[in-house]
Amino acid sequence: MLGLDDIREARERVDGVARHTPLEHSYSFSDLSGAAVHPKLEVFQRTGSFKIRGASNRIATLTDEEQAAGVVTASAGNHAQGVALAATRADVDSVVVMPEHAPIAKVKATRSYGAEVVLHGEDYDTAQARAHEIEADENRTYVHAFDDPTVMAGQGTIGLEIVEDLPDVETVVVPIGGGGLIAGIATAIKATSPDTRVVGVEAEGASSVAQSLEKGSVQELDGVDTIADGIATRRVGERTFPIIEERVDEVVSVSDPDIAVAITTLLERSKTLIEGAGAVPMAAILAEAFEYREDEVIVPVLCGGNIDLNMLRTVIMRGLVESGRYLHFRTTLPDQPGSLERLVEIIADERANIYAIQHDRTSRDSGMTATEVAIDLETRGEEHVATLLDALEANGYAPEVLV
């Protein structure tokens, strides 16, 4: 099983390729949670993600023959970029298979680092199957995204940095997809700071680890559904799972709305752009998905920031909705002059700001003497939304909240 010596050796190999990323106290998230929150900002790593660590360590162990034949891998995006850059730096040819709907930004970045990109399948698992076909056809070495001891060891270098930079850390919170990141970090943490708790976080729509722990063996999901595409895997790794069982103290899950709120809050309060998979540790803290004490020293590993801009727009809107900062509703008005003005006056009196109004006199959902109005509003929180809706109902309207 993976050991501390493996991680220390990996650190020597990736030194000069991977950066020692910042670990900083966040006053904003400490205030919001009541804990002493120190994010590990792996978002500032080369390629925008921790994956360069494991990829560099694996490629550094290739034989001369393996280097000449090249490498192949499958990835939703971050591992793809890590392999592409690490291979290019080592003068090794690389092919990366990505799901057809992988974020455009990650596809472009992977190509820019020098890899040949093949788009195949609906998710990571189907892309992986195609990558193994290429492995056999072209005699390439497959660089697994997580289920490889050298990859795990490379990711574990993050754990060494955490303990060195913050010796009094009490809890480290780590995302889980296939398990390579948390297997490496947990190994490093438990070997150097045994009393530090390690908490793993999955997305609810990709919770293979929780089911596997419950059954006592690796379980495969029928499918995955989450905005956290970087951890959207159907099953945890065969090699990572025993390490998680032995060295991870607790595994929890967070919903997509929780993740959206975390991404939005990180943008607003810390001016830091984090992708869905990278935001799940902060989502778990804000949603209190696990128990922690007041002033407990917690390190959430914010492991990546490569989010597609179209997805970011959707996530920000969802985050605003979940936090009561945006309201979209519809109602019906008498189809007569002045009706819309009276509705708008009530909204103005409640100090809500109008983004857009859609006025439909032909809707089949309203009577012949009525008109339907849909309004988008900027609001100031959940209490403000409740007060506004109460005011509308008190004045005879029947608002239907749409998002």
N, C-alpha and C positions, 0 to 999 in steps of 0.2 A: 504494500500500500504506500501511497505517496508520503514522503517524509520531509523533514525540515532541510536535510542536506540537499535533496533534490531542488528545493526552492532557492537555497543559497547558491547552488551551482547555476541555476537559471539566471539569478541576478547578475552573475559575472558575464553570462553570455549576452544578456539584453542591455547591459550597461552601454550607453552611447547610442542606443537605438530608441529605447523607451525612456521617457522623462520621469523624474521623481516629481509627482504632481502635488499641488498644494493641499494642505489640510488646515482649514481655517474655522475659527469660531464664528458662528452665525448668531448675531444678536436678535435678528428678526425671527428666525425659526426657534430660537430658545424662548423668546417671549411668547410665541404662538403655542408652543408645546409645554412649556414649563420645565423642560429638560435642558441640559447643556449640550447643544447640538453643534457638532464640528463636522461639516461635510467634507468628504474626501473627493476632491474635484478632479476625478479622472476624465471629465469632459475636456480638460485642457491637455490631455494626452495627444500625441501624434495620431493622426487620422480621426481625432475626436472621440476615441474610445479606448478602453483597456485592451482590446483584442490584439494590438501590436505586440504586447508582452508575450503571450502564448505562442503567437505565430512566429515571432523572431526566435524564440527558444527552440521550437520544433525544427525550423529550417536550419538553425545552427548545428543540429545533430545529424543532418543528412550526410550520407556517404558521398564520395565523388561520383559514383555511378548514379545515385539518386538525384544529385544536383544536375547532372547532364540530361537526365530524362525529364526533369521538370516536376511540378506539383500540380495538384488539382484539389479543389475544395468546394463545399456548398455552404451558402450563408444567406441570411436575410439582409445582410449589409455590412455590419461592423467587422465581423471576422473576415469578410471578403476584402475589405480595405486593408486590414492588418496583414493578411497573407500577401496581397498584391504588393504592398510597400516593402515588406520584409523580403519577399522573393526578389524584387527588383534590386534592392540594396545588395543582395547576395549574388546577383547576376544569375538567377534561376528563373526559367520560364514558368509562368503560372496561368492556369485556367480556373475561372470561378463560375460556378453555376448558382444562379440566384432565382428565387421565385419570380414568376412573370409579373406579379404586382408589387415587387420590391420598390421601396421609395426611389423616385427618380434621382434624388440627390445622391443616394448611396451608390446607385448604378454608375452615374457619371464619375463620382469620386474613385470608384474601384478601377474604372478604365483609365482614369488619369494617373493612377499609381503604376500602371503598366501591365495589368492583367487582361487576358482575353475573357470577356464576360459572355456567358451563355444563359439566356433566360428560359426557364423551364418549370412548369408545374404551378400548383396553387399555393404551396407552402414549403417550409424548409425540408420536410421529409421527402416530398416528391423531387425536389431539387437535389437532395442528397443521393437518391437512387440514380439519377442521371449522372451525377458526378462519379459514382462508383463504376458506371458503365465506361466512362471516359478513362478512369483509372486502369481498368482491365484492357481496354482497346489500345491505349497509348503507353502502357507501362509506367505511368506517373505515380508518384507517392501521394497518397491521400492525406491531407492535413485536416484532421477532424476539428470541428469548431469547439468541442468540449470534452469528448470522451477519449482523451489521450493524456497519459501521465506527464509528458513534456509540456503539453499545452497548459494543463492544470498548474504545473510548477511555475510556468511563466506568469500566469495570473496571480499566483500566490505571492509574488513579489510585492503586490499591493499590501498584503497583510504585514510584511516586514516593515514597510514604510509607515503604516499606521501606528504600530507599536513604538517605533523609533521616534516619531514626531509627537505622539501623545501617549506616554507611558501609563497614564492613569485612566485610559479608556476602559469603560465598563461594559459597553454593548456596541457591537458592530452589526450593521444592518445591510444585507447584501441581496441583490436581485437573484432570482433563480429561473433559468430556462432549462438548458440541458444539464447544468450543475457544475460546469468547469470552473467558473469564477468562484463560487462559494466553496467548492472542494479545495481549491488552492488557498484561498484566504483563511478558511477555517483551520487548515493544516498549519499554516504559519502562525495564526493567532493562538491556537491551543498549545503549540510547542513553545512559544515565547512568552505568553501571558495566559496561563491556564484558567484563571478565574474570570477572564473576559467572556461575556456571553456573545454567541453568534446567532443572529436571527436571520432566517431566509425569508424572502418575500416573492410570492408568485402573483401573476394576474389571475383573477377568478376564471377567466376564459381559457386559461392554459395551466391548470393546476394538477399536473401529472405527479409532482413530488408528494403533495398531500395525500393523494390516492395511493401512491406507492408505499408511503410510510404506513398508511392504515392497513394495507394488505400484506406488508412485509416483503414485497418483491416489486420489481419494476412493472408498472402498468402503463399501457398505451391508450391515449385518448382517441376517440373517433375523429375529432377535429378540434381546432382552436379558434377562438374569436376574441381578440383584444386589440386595443390600439397600441399596446406594447409589443410591436412586431419583433423586437430584438430578443424577446424571451418566449415567443409564440412557437413552442415545440410540443409535439404530441407526447414525447416520453423523455424522461430523465435518462442520463447515460448509464450503461451497465457498470462502468468503472467509477463514475462519480457517485452513484447511489450509496454504496457501502460507506464511503467517506462522509456523506451527508448524514447517514444513520448514526455514525459513530461520533462525529465532531460538531454537528450543528445542533444547537440547543432547542430551537423552536422554528417551525415553518408556518407562516401565515399567508393570507391572500388579501388582495385589495381589488376593488371594482374599477372599471374604466372611468366612472365619474370621479372616484377618489384620485386616480392618476391624473385626470384632466385638471382637477383643482390643484394638485401638487405642481404640475407644469406651469400653470398660470401664476400661482403664487411665487414660484421660483423666479419667473420672469419679472414679476412686479416688485418683489421685495429684495431679491438678490441680483437682479439684472443678469441672470444666468439662464441660458437656453439649454434645456435638458430634454432628451427624447423620452418616450413612454417607458421603455425598459429601464432607463437610468433614473427615472423619477419614482419608481415603486418604493424604494426605501423611505423617501420623504413622505410619500403618500401613506405608508404604514404608520409613520410617526404622527402625522396630522390627523389621521383617522383613528388613532389609538388602536391599531390592529393587534398590538401586543402591549402588555403591561410594562410600565416603567415608572420609576420614582421621580419626584420633583428634583431637579438639578442633577439627575443621572447623566453621566458623560457618555453621549451616544455619537457614534460616527456612522452616518448613512453614506454608502459608497455610491456616488452619482457617476455611473460608469460610462455614460455616453451622451453625446449631444447632436447626433446626426438625424435630425427630424426633417421630414419632407415638409416644405412650406405650405403645400395644400393641406396636409394633415394638421399642421400647426394652426392654421386658421380655424379648422373645425374644432380642434382641441381647446383653443382659447375661448371660442364661443360656448362650448360645453362647460368649461370651467367657470365662466361668468354666470351661466345659468345656474349651475350647482351652488354657487356662492351667493345667489340672489342679486347679482349685479346686472342681469339682463332679463327682460320679460317680454314674451311674445304671446299675445292673447287676441281673441276675437269676441265680438259681441254684436247684437243687432240694435238698430236704431229705427225710429219712425222715419219714413221716407218723406221728410219735409224740411224746408229751409231752417237752419239754425240748430239742427239736431247734432251734427258733428261738432259744432262750436261749443255746445254745452258739455259734451263729453271731454273735449280738449281742456276746457276750463277746470274740470274736476282733476284731470291729470296734472295740470299746471299748479293747482292749489296744493297737491300732494308732493310737489317738487320733483316729479319724474321728468326725464328728458326724452323727447320723442326722436327716435331714429327714422322711422318710416311709418306711413299709413297707407293701407290698401282699402279702397272704398268700392264695394261691389254691389250694384243695384240689381244685378241679374242672378244672384245666387239662388239655386234651387232649395237651399236650406232655410231660406227666409221667406216670409209671406209676401204677397203682392204689394202690401203697403209698408214694407220694411226693407231695410238695406243692411248688408253685412259689412262690418269694419274689422280689419285686422291691423293691430298696432304693435310696433317694436319699440321698447322703452329701455333706457338706461336707468337702473335703479341702484340703491345704495346698500342693499343687503336684504336678508330674508325678512327681517322685521318690517322694512320699508315696503317690500312686496306685499306682505300680509295686510299692512295698513291701507295700501292703495286698493287692493281688491275689496277690502271691507267698505271703503268709501264708494266704490263703484256700485256694489250691491246695495248699499244704503240709499243710493240715488236711483234705484230701479233697474240697474243693468244686470245682466247675467254673464259675466266674463268667463270665457273658457280658455284656460291656460294651454297653450300649444306646445311650448318647450320650457 
